[in-house]
Amino acid sequence: MRNGFIFNGATQQASEVADLVKTRVVMWMNAKFDIKIYTVEDFKGYLNGIRKVKV
């Protein structure tokens, strides 16, 4: 996405970028912790439910 933006002027919706980030986080978690009982969509749904925390 970054290269497309820089070299081709391509644009992406914020929701597309957020979805890609969530997918890659989940894929990393599955690989790192060998979690096979949840799908990528399960984890993404969980991440969608997290609210911003005020500190």
mmCIF file as Biopython writes it, N, C-alpha, C and O atoms, coordinates in Angstrom:
data_model
#
loop_
_atom_site.group_PDB
_atom_site.id
_atom_site.type_symbol
_atom_site.label_atom_id
_atom_site.label_alt_id
_atom_site.label_comp_id
_atom_site.label_asym_id
_atom_site.label_entity_id
_atom_site.label_seq_id
_atom_site.pdbx_PDB_ins_code
_atom_site.Cartn_x
_atom_site.Cartn_y
_atom_site.Cartn_z
_atom_site.occupancy
_atom_site.B_iso_or_equiv
_atom_site.auth_seq_id
_atom_site.auth_asym_id
_atom_site.pdbx_PDB_model_num
ATOM 1   N N  . MET A ? 1  ? 0.826   -1.186  0.000  1.0 0.0 1  A 1 
ATOM 2   C CA . MET A ? 1  ? 0.000   0.000   0.000  1.0 0.0 1  A 1 
ATOM 3   C C  . MET A ? 1  ? 0.872   1.251   0.000  1.0 0.0 1  A 1 
ATOM 4   O O  . MET A ? 1  ? 0.610   2.213   -0.721 1.0 0.0 1  A 1 
ATOM 5   N N  . ARG A ? 2  ? 1.916   1.211   0.829  1.0 0.0 2  A 1 
ATOM 6   C CA . ARG A ? 2  ? 2.798   2.367   0.913  1.0 0.0 2  A 1 
ATOM 7   C C  . ARG A ? 2  ? 3.442   2.650   -0.435 1.0 0.0 2  A 1 
ATOM 8   O O  . ARG A ? 2  ? 3.429   3.788   -0.905 1.0 0.0 2  A 1 
ATOM 9   N N  . ASN A ? 3  ? 4.005   1.620   -1.059 1.0 0.0 3  A 1 
ATOM 10  C CA . ASN A ? 3  ? 4.659   1.812   -2.350 1.0 0.0 3  A 1 
ATOM 11  C C  . ASN A ? 3  ? 3.665   2.268   -3.418 1.0 0.0 3  A 1 
ATOM 12  O O  . ASN A ? 3  ? 3.987   3.120   -4.246 1.0 0.0 3  A 1 
ATOM 13  N N  . GLY A ? 4  ? 2.486   1.714   -3.398 1.0 0.0 4  A 1 
ATOM 14  C CA . GLY A ? 4  ? 1.457   2.144   -4.340 1.0 0.0 4  A 1 
ATOM 15  C C  . GLY A ? 4  ? 1.132   3.617   -4.181 1.0 0.0 4  A 1 
ATOM 16  O O  . GLY A ? 4  ? 0.927   4.326   -5.166 1.0 0.0 4  A 1 
ATOM 17  N N  . PHE A ? 5  ? 1.086   4.069   -2.948 1.0 0.0 5  A 1 
ATOM 18  C CA . PHE A ? 5  ? 0.809   5.475   -2.669 1.0 0.0 5  A 1 
ATOM 19  C C  . PHE A ? 5  ? 1.959   6.368   -3.145 1.0 0.0 5  A 1 
ATOM 20  O O  . PHE A ? 5  ? 1.740   7.377   -3.817 1.0 0.0 5  A 1 
ATOM 21  N N  . ILE A ? 6  ? 3.175   5.983   -2.788 1.0 0.0 6  A 1 
ATOM 22  C CA . ILE A ? 6  ? 4.340   6.817   -3.102 1.0 0.0 6  A 1 
ATOM 23  C C  . ILE A ? 6  ? 4.641   6.837   -4.597 1.0 0.0 6  A 1 
ATOM 24  O O  . ILE A ? 6  ? 4.872   7.904   -5.164 1.0 0.0 6  A 1 
ATOM 25  N N  . PHE A ? 7  ? 4.641   5.678   -5.238 1.0 0.0 7  A 1 
ATOM 26  C CA . PHE A ? 7  ? 5.083   5.598   -6.617 1.0 0.0 7  A 1 
ATOM 27  C C  . PHE A ? 7  ? 3.970   5.728   -7.654 1.0 0.0 7  A 1 
ATOM 28  O O  . PHE A ? 7  ? 4.228   6.110   -8.796 1.0 0.0 7  A 1 
ATOM 29  N N  . ASN A ? 8  ? 2.752   5.418   -7.269 1.0 0.0 8  A 1 
ATOM 30  C CA . ASN A ? 8  ? 1.656   5.433   -8.244 1.0 0.0 8  A 1 
ATOM 31  C C  . ASN A ? 8  ? 0.533   6.382   -7.869 1.0 0.0 8  A 1 
ATOM 32  O O  . ASN A ? 8  ? -0.415  6.544   -8.638 1.0 0.0 8  A 1 
ATOM 33  N N  . GLY A ? 9  ? 0.616   7.011   -6.708 1.0 0.0 9  A 1 
ATOM 34  C CA . GLY A ? 9  ? -0.445  7.914   -6.272 1.0 0.0 9  A 1 
ATOM 35  C C  . GLY A ? 9  ? -1.728  7.202   -5.888 1.0 0.0 9  A 1 
ATOM 36  O O  . GLY A ? 9  ? -2.783  7.829   -5.795 1.0 0.0 9  A 1 
ATOM 37  N N  . ALA A ? 10 ? -1.649  5.890   -5.665 1.0 0.0 10 A 1 
ATOM 38  C CA . ALA A ? 10 ? -2.832  5.115   -5.292 1.0 0.0 10 A 1 
ATOM 39  C C  . ALA A ? 10 ? -3.287  5.507   -3.886 1.0 0.0 10 A 1 
ATOM 40  O O  . ALA A ? 10 ? -2.469  5.864   -3.038 1.0 0.0 10 A 1 
ATOM 41  N N  . THR A ? 11 ? -4.564  5.439   -3.654 1.0 0.0 11 A 1 
ATOM 42  C CA . THR A ? 11 ? -5.103  5.747   -2.326 1.0 0.0 11 A 1 
ATOM 43  C C  . THR A ? 11 ? -5.845  4.529   -1.792 1.0 0.0 11 A 1 
ATOM 44  O O  . THR A ? 11 ? -6.310  3.678   -2.551 1.0 0.0 11 A 1 
ATOM 45  N N  . GLN A ? 12 ? -5.943  4.469   -0.484 1.0 0.0 12 A 1 
ATOM 46  C CA . GLN A ? 12 ? -6.668  3.396   0.191  1.0 0.0 12 A 1 
ATOM 47  C C  . GLN A ? 12 ? -7.582  4.004   1.234  1.0 0.0 12 A 1 
ATOM 48  O O  . GLN A ? 12 ? -7.278  5.049   1.809  1.0 0.0 12 A 1 
ATOM 49  N N  . GLN A ? 13 ? -8.690  3.354   1.470  1.0 0.0 13 A 1 
ATOM 50  C CA . GLN A ? 13 ? -9.595  3.765   2.534  1.0 0.0 13 A 1 
ATOM 51  C C  . GLN A ? 13 ? -8.973  3.378   3.873  1.0 0.0 13 A 1 
ATOM 52  O O  . GLN A ? 13 ? -8.285  2.362   3.975  1.0 0.0 13 A 1 
ATOM 53  N N  . ALA A ? 14 ? -9.215  4.179   4.880  1.0 0.0 14 A 1 
ATOM 54  C CA . ALA A ? 14 ? -8.687  3.881   6.214  1.0 0.0 14 A 1 
ATOM 55  C C  . ALA A ? 14 ? -9.158  2.514   6.685  1.0 0.0 14 A 1 
ATOM 56  O O  . ALA A ? 14 ? -8.407  1.796   7.346  1.0 0.0 14 A 1 
ATOM 57  N N  . SER A ? 15 ? -10.377 2.149   6.359  1.0 0.0 15 A 1 
ATOM 58  C CA . SER A ? 15 ? -10.905 0.846   6.789  1.0 0.0 15 A 1 
ATOM 59  C C  . SER A ? 15 ? -10.139 -0.298  6.135  1.0 0.0 15 A 1 
ATOM 60  O O  . SER A ? 15 ? -9.961  -1.344  6.759  1.0 0.0 15 A 1 
ATOM 61  N N  . GLU A ? 16 ? -9.678  -0.129  4.891  1.0 0.0 16 A 1 
ATOM 62  C CA . GLU A ? 16 ? -8.893  -1.160  4.221  1.0 0.0 16 A 1 
ATOM 63  C C  . GLU A ? 16 ? -7.535  -1.332  4.903  1.0 0.0 16 A 1 
ATOM 64  O O  . GLU A ? 16 ? -7.064  -2.453  5.095  1.0 0.0 16 A 1 
ATOM 65  N N  . VAL A ? 17 ? -6.916  -0.217  5.262  1.0 0.0 17 A 1 
ATOM 66  C CA . VAL A ? 17 ? -5.620  -0.265  5.939  1.0 0.0 17 A 1 
ATOM 67  C C  . VAL A ? 17 ? -5.782  -0.922  7.305  1.0 0.0 17 A 1 
ATOM 68  O O  . VAL A ? 17 ? -4.978  -1.774  7.684  1.0 0.0 17 A 1 
ATOM 69  N N  . ALA A ? 18 ? -6.818  -0.532  8.048  1.0 0.0 18 A 1 
ATOM 70  C CA . ALA A ? 18 ? -7.060  -1.104  9.364  1.0 0.0 18 A 1 
ATOM 71  C C  . ALA A ? 18 ? -7.303  -2.609  9.260  1.0 0.0 18 A 1 
ATOM 72  O O  . ALA A ? 18 ? -6.810  -3.375  10.088 1.0 0.0 18 A 1 
ATOM 73  N N  . ASP A ? 19 ? -8.054  -3.035  8.256  1.0 0.0 19 A 1 
ATOM 74  C CA . ASP A ? 19 ? -8.331  -4.456  8.078  1.0 0.0 19 A 1 
ATOM 75  C C  . ASP A ? 19 ? -7.049  -5.223  7.764  1.0 0.0 19 A 1 
ATOM 76  O O  . ASP A ? 19 ? -6.854  -6.331  8.263  1.0 0.0 19 A 1 
ATOM 77  N N  . LEU A ? 20 ? -6.184  -4.648  6.949  1.0 0.0 20 A 1 
ATOM 78  C CA . LEU A ? 20 ? -4.914  -5.296  6.640  1.0 0.0 20 A 1 
ATOM 79  C C  . LEU A ? 20 ? -4.036  -5.412  7.879  1.0 0.0 20 A 1 
ATOM 80  O O  . LEU A ? 20 ? -3.404  -6.446  8.094  1.0 0.0 20 A 1 
ATOM 81  N N  . VAL A ? 21 ? -3.991  -4.369  8.689  1.0 0.0 21 A 1 
ATOM 82  C CA . VAL A ? 21 ? -3.198  -4.400  9.927  1.0 0.0 21 A 1 
ATOM 83  C C  . VAL A ? 21 ? -3.726  -5.488  10.853 1.0 0.0 21 A 1 
ATOM 84  O O  . VAL A ? 21 ? -2.948  -6.268  11.403 1.0 0.0 21 A 1 
ATOM 85  N N  . LYS A ? 22 ? -5.032  -5.545  11.026 1.0 0.0 22 A 1 
ATOM 86  C CA . LYS A ? 22 ? -5.631  -6.564  11.892 1.0 0.0 22 A 1 
ATOM 87  C C  . LYS A ? 22 ? -5.308  -7.967  11.390 1.0 0.0 22 A 1 
ATOM 88  O O  . LYS A ? 22 ? -4.965  -8.853  12.173 1.0 0.0 22 A 1 
ATOM 89  N N  . THR A ? 23 ? -5.419  -8.158  10.085 1.0 0.0 23 A 1 
ATOM 90  C CA . THR A ? 23 ? -5.136  -9.474  9.509  1.0 0.0 23 A 1 
ATOM 91  C C  . THR A ? 23 ? -3.697  -9.884  9.766  1.0 0.0 23 A 1 
ATOM 92  O O  . THR A ? 23 ? -3.427  -11.027 10.133 1.0 0.0 23 A 1 
ATOM 93  N N  . ARG A ? 24 ? -2.771  -8.946  9.571  1.0 0.0 24 A 1 
ATOM 94  C CA . ARG A ? 24 ? -1.355  -9.279  9.768  1.0 0.0 24 A 1 
ATOM 95  C C  . ARG A ? 24 ? -1.019  -9.510  11.235 1.0 0.0 24 A 1 
ATOM 96  O O  . ARG A ? 24 ? -0.178  -10.354 11.548 1.0 0.0 24 A 1 
ATOM 97  N N  . VAL A ? 25 ? -1.657  -8.780  12.135 1.0 0.0 25 A 1 
ATOM 98  C CA . VAL A ? 25 ? -1.442  -9.015  13.571 1.0 0.0 25 A 1 
ATOM 99  C C  . VAL A ? 25 ? -1.902  -10.418 13.932 1.0 0.0 25 A 1 
ATOM 100 O O  . VAL A ? 25 ? -1.206  -11.143 14.642 1.0 0.0 25 A 1 
ATOM 101 N N  . VAL A ? 26 ? -3.064  -10.792 13.447 1.0 0.0 26 A 1 
ATOM 102 C CA . VAL A ? 26 ? -3.607  -12.120 13.750 1.0 0.0 26 A 1 
ATOM 103 C C  . VAL A ? 26 ? -2.738  -13.213 13.153 1.0 0.0 26 A 1 
ATOM 104 O O  . VAL A ? 26 ? -2.487  -14.227 13.803 1.0 0.0 26 A 1 
ATOM 105 N N  . MET A ? 27 ? -2.277  -13.023 11.933 1.0 0.0 27 A 1 
ATOM 106 C CA . MET A ? 27 ? -1.401  -14.021 11.311 1.0 0.0 27 A 1 
ATOM 107 C C  . MET A ? 27 ? -0.109  -14.167 12.112 1.0 0.0 27 A 1 
ATOM 108 O O  . MET A ? 27 ? 0.390   -15.279 12.291 1.0 0.0 27 A 1 
ATOM 109 N N  . TRP A ? 28 ? 0.428   -13.059 12.589 1.0 0.0 28 A 1 
ATOM 110 C CA . TRP A ? 28 ? 1.640   -13.106 13.409 1.0 0.0 28 A 1 
ATOM 111 C C  . TRP A ? 28 ? 1.364   -13.845 14.712 1.0 0.0 28 A 1 
ATOM 112 O O  . TRP A ? 28 ? 2.159   -14.687 15.130 1.0 0.0 28 A 1 
ATOM 113 N N  . MET A ? 29 ? 0.231   -13.532 15.361 1.0 0.0 29 A 1 
ATOM 114 C CA . MET A ? 29 ? -0.108  -14.195 16.621 1.0 0.0 29 A 1 
ATOM 115 C C  . MET A ? 29 ? -0.267  -15.697 16.414 1.0 0.0 29 A 1 
ATOM 116 O O  . MET A ? 29 ? 0.213   -16.487 17.226 1.0 0.0 29 A 1 
ATOM 117 N N  . ASN A ? 30 ? -0.931  -16.095 15.342 1.0 0.0 30 A 1 
ATOM 118 C CA . ASN A ? 30 ? -1.114  -17.522 15.061 1.0 0.0 30 A 1 
ATOM 119 C C  . ASN A ? 30 ? 0.227   -18.214 14.877 1.0 0.0 30 A 1 
ATOM 120 O O  . ASN A ? 30 ? 0.420   -19.330 15.360 1.0 0.0 30 A 1 
ATOM 121 N N  . ALA A ? 31 ? 1.152   -17.568 14.186 1.0 0.0 31 A 1 
ATOM 122 C CA . ALA A ? 31 ? 2.466   -18.168 13.948 1.0 0.0 31 A 1 
ATOM 123 C C  . ALA A ? 31 ? 3.310   -18.169 15.216 1.0 0.0 31 A 1 
ATOM 124 O O  . ALA A ? 31 ? 3.963   -19.166 15.524 1.0 0.0 31 A 1 
ATOM 125 N N  . LYS A ? 32 ? 3.304   -17.076 15.944 1.0 0.0 32 A 1 
ATOM 126 C CA . LYS A ? 32 ? 4.144   -16.933 17.134 1.0 0.0 32 A 1 
ATOM 127 C C  . LYS A ? 32 ? 3.705   -17.870 18.251 1.0 0.0 32 A 1 
ATOM 128 O O  . LYS A ? 32 ? 4.537   -18.516 18.889 1.0 0.0 32 A 1 
ATOM 129 N N  . PHE A ? 33 ? 2.404   -17.945 18.486 1.0 0.0 33 A 1 
ATOM 130 C CA . PHE A ? 33 ? 1.884   -18.702 19.625 1.0 0.0 33 A 1 
ATOM 131 C C  . PHE A ? 33 ? 1.242   -20.030 19.218 1.0 0.0 33 A 1 
ATOM 132 O O  . PHE A ? 33 ? 0.682   -20.733 20.060 1.0 0.0 33 A 1 
ATOM 133 N N  . ASP A ? 34 ? 1.321   -20.374 17.933 1.0 0.0 34 A 1 
ATOM 134 C CA . ASP A ? 34 ? 0.781   -21.630 17.425 1.0 0.0 34 A 1 
ATOM 135 C C  . ASP A ? 34 ? -0.674  -21.836 17.852 1.0 0.0 34 A 1 
ATOM 136 O O  . ASP A ? 34 ? -1.042  -22.895 18.360 1.0 0.0 34 A 1 
ATOM 137 N N  . ILE A ? 35 ? -1.479  -20.819 17.638 1.0 0.0 35 A 1 
ATOM 138 C CA . ILE A ? 35 ? -2.903  -20.863 17.979 1.0 0.0 35 A 1 
ATOM 139 C C  . ILE A ? 35 ? -3.672  -21.296 16.731 1.0 0.0 35 A 1 
ATOM 140 O O  . ILE A ? 35 ? -3.721  -20.559 15.747 1.0 0.0 35 A 1 
ATOM 141 N N  . LYS A ? 36 ? -4.254  -22.453 16.767 1.0 0.0 36 A 1 
ATOM 142 C CA . LYS A ? 36 ? -4.942  -22.985 15.592 1.0 0.0 36 A 1 
ATOM 143 C C  . LYS A ? 36 ? -6.451  -23.125 15.787 1.0 0.0 36 A 1 
ATOM 144 O O  . LYS A ? 36 ? -7.162  -23.482 14.848 1.0 0.0 36 A 1 
ATOM 145 N N  . ILE A ? 37 ? -6.948  -22.849 16.995 1.0 0.0 37 A 1 
ATOM 146 C CA . ILE A ? 37 ? -8.378  -23.066 17.231 1.0 0.0 37 A 1 
ATOM 147 C C  . ILE A ? 37 ? -9.233  -21.872 16.822 1.0 0.0 37 A 1 
ATOM 148 O O  . ILE A ? 37 ? -10.457 -21.982 16.746 1.0 0.0 37 A 1 
ATOM 149 N N  . TYR A ? 38 ? -8.595  -20.732 16.558 1.0 0.0 38 A 1 
ATOM 150 C CA . TYR A ? 38 ? -9.329  -19.549 16.127 1.0 0.0 38 A 1 
ATOM 151 C C  . TYR A ? 38 ? -8.934  -19.191 14.709 1.0 0.0 38 A 1 
ATOM 152 O O  . TYR A ? 38 ? -7.778  -19.349 14.317 1.0 0.0 38 A 1 
ATOM 153 N N  . THR A ? 39 ? -9.895  -18.710 13.946 1.0 0.0 39 A 1 
ATOM 154 C CA . THR A ? 39 ? -9.607  -18.274 12.588 1.0 0.0 39 A 1 
ATOM 155 C C  . THR A ? 39 ? -9.175  -16.811 12.609 1.0 0.0 39 A 1 
ATOM 156 O O  . THR A ? 39 ? -9.320  -16.118 13.616 1.0 0.0 39 A 1 
ATOM 157 N N  . VAL A ? 40 ? -8.647  -16.362 11.485 1.0 0.0 40 A 1 
ATOM 158 C CA . VAL A ? 40 ? -8.287  -14.950 11.345 1.0 0.0 40 A 1 
ATOM 159 C C  . VAL A ? 40 ? -9.521  -14.087 11.569 1.0 0.0 40 A 1 
ATOM 160 O O  . VAL A ? 40 ? -9.441  -13.043 12.216 1.0 0.0 40 A 1 
ATOM 161 N N  . GLU A ? 41 ? -10.654 -14.513 11.041 1.0 0.0 41 A 1 
ATOM 162 C CA . GLU A ? 41 ? -11.893 -13.740 11.200 1.0 0.0 41 A 1 
ATOM 163 C C  . GLU A ? 41 ? -12.338 -13.681 12.666 1.0 0.0 41 A 1 
ATOM 164 O O  . GLU A ? 41 ? -12.872 -12.662 13.102 1.0 0.0 41 A 1 
ATOM 165 N N  . ASP A ? 42 ? -12.128 -14.755 13.429 1.0 0.0 42 A 1 
ATOM 166 C CA . ASP A ? 42 ? -12.447 -14.744 14.863 1.0 0.0 42 A 1 
ATOM 167 C C  . ASP A ? 42 ? -11.658 -13.649 15.574 1.0 0.0 42 A 1 
ATOM 168 O O  . ASP A ? 42 ? -12.218 -12.847 16.323 1.0 0.0 42 A 1 
ATOM 169 N N  . PHE A ? 43 ? -10.355 -13.629 15.330 1.0 0.0 43 A 1 
ATOM 170 C CA . PHE A ? 43 ? -9.501  -12.643 15.982 1.0 0.0 43 A 1 
ATOM 171 C C  . PHE A ? 43 ? -9.830  -11.227 15.532 1.0 0.0 43 A 1 
ATOM 172 O O  . PHE A ? 43 ? -9.851  -10.303 16.346 1.0 0.0 43 A 1 
ATOM 173 N N  . LYS A ? 44 ? -10.086 -11.052 14.237 1.0 0.0 44 A 1 
ATOM 174 C CA . LYS A ? 44 ? -10.417 -9.717  13.738 1.0 0.0 44 A 1 
ATOM 175 C C  . LYS A ? 44 ? -11.701 -9.213  14.385 1.0 0.0 44 A 1 
ATOM 176 O O  . LYS A ? 44 ? -11.819 -8.027  14.694 1.0 0.0 44 A 1 
ATOM 177 N N  . GLY A ? 45 ? -12.653 -10.100 14.587 1.0 0.0 45 A 1 
ATOM 178 C CA . GLY A ? 45 ? -13.890 -9.713  15.261 1.0 0.0 45 A 1 
ATOM 179 C C  . GLY A ? 45 ? -13.622 -9.262  16.684 1.0 0.0 45 A 1 
ATOM 180 O O  . GLY A ? 45 ? -14.222 -8.302  17.168 1.0 0.0 45 A 1 
ATOM 181 N N  . TYR A ? 46 ? -12.710 -9.967  17.352 1.0 0.0 46 A 1 
ATOM 182 C CA . TYR A ? 46 ? -12.325 -9.581  18.705 1.0 0.0 46 A 1 
ATOM 183 C C  . TYR A ? 46 ? -11.645 -8.213  18.693 1.0 0.0 46 A 1 
ATOM 184 O O  . TYR A ? 46 ? -11.951 -7.360  19.527 1.0 0.0 46 A 1 
ATOM 185 N N  . LEU A ? 47 ? -10.727 -8.001  17.756 1.0 0.0 47 A 1 
ATOM 186 C CA . LEU A ? 47 ? -10.033 -6.714  17.676 1.0 0.0 47 A 1 
ATOM 187 C C  . LEU A ? 47 ? -11.003 -5.579  17.377 1.0 0.0 47 A 1 
ATOM 188 O O  . LEU A ? 47 ? -10.810 -4.462  17.856 1.0 0.0 47 A 1 
ATOM 189 N N  . ASN A ? 48 ? -12.034 -5.847  16.600 1.0 0.0 48 A 1 
ATOM 190 C CA . ASN A ? 48 ? -13.041 -4.819  16.303 1.0 0.0 48 A 1 
ATOM 191 C C  . ASN A ? 48 ? -13.796 -4.404  17.553 1.0 0.0 48 A 1 
ATOM 192 O O  . ASN A ? 48 ? -14.290 -3.280  17.636 1.0 0.0 48 A 1 
ATOM 193 N N  . GLY A ? 49 ? -13.889 -5.310  18.535 1.0 0.0 49 A 1 
ATOM 194 C CA . GLY A ? 49 ? -14.638 -5.025  19.747 1.0 0.0 49 A 1 
ATOM 195 C C  . GLY A ? 49 ? -13.865 -4.255  20.803 1.0 0.0 49 A 1 
ATOM 196 O O  . GLY A ? 49 ? -14.446 -3.789  21.783 1.0 0.0 49 A 1 
ATOM 197 N N  . ILE A ? 50 ? -12.566 -4.119  20.612 1.0 0.0 50 A 1 
ATOM 198 C CA . ILE A ? 50 ? -11.743 -3.405  21.605 1.0 0.0 50 A 1 
ATOM 199 C C  . ILE A ? 50 ? -11.976 -1.904  21.479 1.0 0.0 50 A 1 
ATOM 200 O O  . ILE A ? 50 ? -11.896 -1.338  20.389 1.0 0.0 50 A 1 
ATOM 201 N N  . ARG A ? 51 ? -12.257 -1.292  22.576 1.0 0.0 51 A 1 
ATOM 202 C CA . ARG A ? 51 ? -12.492 0.156   22.591 1.0 0.0 51 A 1 
ATOM 203 C C  . ARG A ? 51 ? -11.217 0.873   23.010 1.0 0.0 51 A 1 
ATOM 204 O O  . ARG A ? 51 ? -10.347 0.288   23.654 1.0 0.0 51 A 1 
ATOM 205 N N  . LYS A ? 52 ? -11.117 2.135   22.641 1.0 0.0 52 A 1 
ATOM 206 C CA . LYS A ? 52 ? -9.964  2.922   23.078 1.0 0.0 52 A 1 
ATOM 207 C C  . LYS A ? 52 ? -10.026 3.095   24.584 1.0 0.0 52 A 1 
ATOM 208 O O  . LYS A ? 52 ? -11.086 3.357   25.152 1.0 0.0 52 A 1 
ATOM 209 N N  . VAL A ? 53 ? -8.903  2.949   25.204 1.0 0.0 53 A 1 
ATOM 210 C CA . VAL A ? 53 ? -8.814  3.065   26.652 1.0 0.0 53 A 1 
ATOM 211 C C  . VAL A ? 53 ? -8.260  4.450   26.991 1.0 0.0 53 A 1 
ATOM 212 O O  . VAL A ? 53 ? -7.229  4.865   26.462 1.0 0.0 53 A 1 
ATOM 213 N N  . LYS A ? 54 ? -8.952  5.148   27.869 1.0 0.0 54 A 1 
ATOM 214 C CA . LYS A ? 54 ? -8.465  6.448   28.306 1.0 0.0 54 A 1 
ATOM 215 C C  . LYS A ? 54 ? -7.547  6.250   29.502 1.0 0.0 54 A 1 
ATOM 216 O O  . LYS A ? 54 ? -7.907  5.575   30.467 1.0 0.0 54 A 1 
ATOM 217 N N  . VAL A ? 55 ? -6.367  6.838   29.434 1.0 0.0 55 A 1 
ATOM 218 C CA . VAL A ? 55 ? -5.420  6.735   30.549 1.0 0.0 55 A 1 
ATOM 219 C C  . VAL A ? 55 ? -5.084  8.095   31.082 1.0 0.0 55 A 1 
ATOM 220 O O  . VAL A ? 55 ? -4.301  8.213   32.024 1.0 0.0 55 A 1 
#
